[in-house]
């Protein structure tokens, strides 16, 4: 799958299950619970991307750590929000530096 974009749905549910070690039924449950949203073909067949497979692996790690699906959903939402905030902070810091402004100390930027 390395020749495809990370968010391009390319593999079916059987291959996704094999690559992640997660049963197809569990993948359907993750989708029903809003943890996963694979692409769909015009006929409705699920197509999983490399990003989807990474997300399934992250869900597996969190399940092994003892979280339930509701907790995992919350963790994934917080991780996504944190990533977005870091991007915004980096952009603001770069813009301030380009204008000759002060940048926040490194220890305050990554809290």
C-alpha atoms as one frame of an Amber mdcrd trajectory, in Angstrom:
protein
   0.000   0.000   0.000   3.014   2.301  -0.058   2.169   3.619  -3.556  -1.102
   5.114  -2.307  -1.948   8.249  -0.379  -2.237   7.640   3.387  -5.941   8.523
   3.367  -6.847   6.670   0.155  -9.120   3.682   0.794  -7.522   0.725  -0.937
  -8.125  -2.502   0.987 -11.261  -4.383   1.885 -12.349  -5.477   5.326 -10.750
  -8.943   5.111  -7.328  -7.548   4.277  -7.698  -4.774   6.875  -8.514  -7.425
   9.485  -5.513  -9.499   8.468  -3.129  -6.531   8.492  -4.257  -5.304  11.910
  -5.023  -8.580  13.663  -8.562  -7.384  14.385 -11.635  -9.408  13.424 -13.910
  -7.976  10.691 -16.785  -7.845  13.173 -14.727  -5.616  15.472 -13.960  -3.289
  12.554 -17.700  -2.972  11.919 -18.286  -2.234  15.609 -15.593   0.455  15.595
 -17.331   2.049  12.634 -20.746   1.856  14.301 -19.321   3.488  17.438 -17.788
   6.323  15.421 -14.170   5.307  15.993 -13.485   4.544  12.351 -14.873   5.840
   9.050 -13.507   3.870   6.092 -14.241   5.069   2.573 -17.006   3.342   0.658
 -17.230   2.302  -2.963 -20.291   3.237  -5.018 -21.660  -0.199  -4.106 -21.109
   0.386  -0.378 -18.040  -1.814   0.130 -15.688  -0.568   2.838 -12.224   0.511
   1.714  -9.606   1.044   4.410  -6.677   3.435   4.029  -3.246   3.299   5.649
  -4.486   5.964   8.087  -7.500   3.776   8.930  -5.208   0.828   9.625  -3.026
   2.985  11.887  -6.158   4.101  13.733  -7.259   0.465  14.210  -3.827  -0.328
  15.641  -4.128   2.659  18.012  -7.570   1.441  19.104  -6.063  -1.995  19.796
  -3.329  -0.474  21.964  -5.893   1.511  23.951  -8.109  -1.574  24.387  -5.096
  -3.515  25.683  -4.479  -0.658  28.143  -7.955  -1.265  29.564 -10.002   1.535
  28.018 -13.532   0.898  26.796 -14.763   2.101  23.402 -16.295   5.287  24.834
 -12.989   6.137  26.513 -11.087   5.367  23.331 -13.343   7.685  21.358 -12.591
  10.464  23.839  -8.830   9.813  23.701  -8.831   9.821  19.883 -10.791  13.089
  19.819  -8.353  14.690  22.267  -5.345  13.437  20.272  -6.788  14.918  17.071
  -7.525  18.233  18.804  -4.010  18.349  20.240  -2.501  17.734  16.798  -4.593
  20.553  15.305  -3.607  22.929  18.107   0.078  22.102  17.645  -0.182  22.884
  13.936  -1.894  26.196  14.703   0.691  27.046  17.363   3.573  26.230  15.032
   2.015  28.409  12.311   1.514  31.293  14.746   5.055  30.924  16.063   6.464
  30.899  12.520   4.417  33.968  11.594   5.586  35.810  14.702   9.202  34.885
  13.992   8.847  36.083  10.388   7.601  39.427  11.692  10.502  39.600  14.099
   8.330  38.945  17.137   9.242  36.945  20.175   8.552  33.226  20.159   7.221
  31.412  23.220   9.758  29.443  25.252  10.017  25.831  24.098   8.872  24.446
  27.466   5.639  26.488  27.305   4.871  25.617  23.674   4.417  21.856  24.157
   2.220  21.684  27.227
